[in-house]
Amino acid sequence: MRYGQPNGLIKEFKRNSGGATKRFQQSRHLYEKCLVVNFFEGEPYGEFGIVVDKKSATLGLPGSREKQVATHANHSSICKFDLEDTAWQLVLDTIAIEVDRALEIECSKNVHWLVHRFINPMFTGRDNIVKEIKNAVTPFTPHFQKQKRFILTGMGGLGKSKVCLKVADELREEFWGVFWVDVISDSTAQAGFSTIAKMLRSNEAEIDEAGRLLSNVDPKRHWLLILDNADNPEFDYQKYCPSGTRGTVLITSRNRLCNRYETVGYEDLSSLKNKDWIHLLLKAAQLAEESPKVNSDAEMAIDTLGSHKLAILQAGAYIAQGMCGLSEIS
């Protein structure tokens, strides 16, 4: 603003100004997403003493939304800074500290979730492997100087993808970004990495470029990349792992040779145990494991149905709907 020219902002703060009312209405909820820092006088102003003390320098906001800081200034000098003033340095340092703290909070939250699948409510019998993977890929491991990669192999239909989905869901808030890419073919991989790039606000469409974006994410922002269906024994899936030491990669494959990509562990998934099939049947039938008779009938039903997941789920649904009893399955 040049001297002598009218200032629109000043006009809006005049009494009965509609502009001032509008500005207040637009910003009155802003404090809910912000930290308000109030600086108050730390030195007396002559005979008046301290005019604005700690009790006065507050908006009375709930929780930890407000912070109070004493300055080496009195009522006259508190808002008059020069570069050599200690009060100026205090304000500058306080802002820098709170910005760093806000960034740390931001980095610890999940911002990007690129997973197009839902957890099956009938998921069962894989608690140990889920726990093993979580322990291996949790981002806060000190002094680990490699990109974390865990490989999960096994025959088709054993639930490798479901295990990864469970891990991703339970660790979601530990990662700034969780990205799922189906690498069953180069075209599906291309589409998946292109979507990641768009999510990271880039127009890059190539797999290498999208991987480079992940490689250069701030190290405080931990990410998890799930490469599902890495089944081709003649393909080098290292191509899909972003370069460098940052991030975590979880790979599923029917090919045991994929284990060569691991840096923190691998597991070859086997069929569920008999007790897991029984638990699945009772869960689908909405029956509690509350008596030896129920468990005995369930065990006999599994002997009849075999290790056929679809048959077990269908039988459980029939029981839940009252169309037959558990003991009638055998």
Phi, psi and omega in degrees: 000131176274151181301133177092344179273146180292144179251114183297324180295317179298318180300323183292342181264008175288160181302140178063026180279127176294327179297320180295318179298318180296315180298321179296315181298325181287333187247358188293337178263001184298326183300337182295337180250006185233157168265124179262121178255120179254124177261133181234165186290133178251356180230146182288152179254082180057223182288346179281344181070210177273120184274309179253100182266186184298323181293330182277330186274065179206149174261355179071034182284148182284160174066219184252032182278354186226141180226142181242134183228129177276139178250159175273066183206159177253188186297333181277323188258358187298330181251015181242105185246150163227167189298342182259001182281136178294329178295320178299316180294323178297314179297315181298314180296321180297315179299315181298318180297315182289327175296315178299318180295320179296321179293323178294320178296317180298318183291336183275356181255153176282123180253320183244127179227099181250073179226117187262021182234162180242150178291131177288123180298343179270005180303128183202160169081006182237026185299319183294316181290323177299315179296319180298315181294317180301316179296327184281325188255355177307129191294334189271067176248110184293146172066016176269119190255015179237159172293131181282126177225125176242134184247131179240114182245168179153165180296159178296143177089001181274350176100026180298314181295323180294323177296315179297322178297319178296316179298313181299317181295318183286336180255009186309312184284355176275345184242135174297324179219137174236120187234128181248125179232126175276114184253029179297335175213165180294328181291320178291324177295318179301315180296320181294314180290328176296320178295321177300314180300317179296321179297329178269017175062045177231150178267005180296136182246343183279149181299315181300319182291319178296320177297324179294326177299316179294322180298333185255010174295145178313129182301340177285344181261098183281138179230153178238124178247122179254119178256104186263142176069044176276071193261346186282113183291345182264001183254142178266102184283358171301334180301329184267355179271118179306143183290163178095190185255357184275154172087173180230135181236130177241122186241134172249142182201150171274352185259115182296336181294345177296345180301341182293346180274352188289150172232341181234359177147164175209161180211136175260112187286132177250176179294156178297151176280165184302320181295330178288321177296320178298316179298320179295317179299313181293326178293316179293327180277355181059043178244140179273146177279074190248354181210152177301327181295316179297314181295323179294315178297321180294321180295320178293324179295319179294324176299325179284316185281333184075189182271054180249104188302315182297318179297320180294317179294320179294318178297318178298321179295320178298317180295317181297328180274001178078018183276343174196167178262164181298320183291340180282344181294323181276000000 
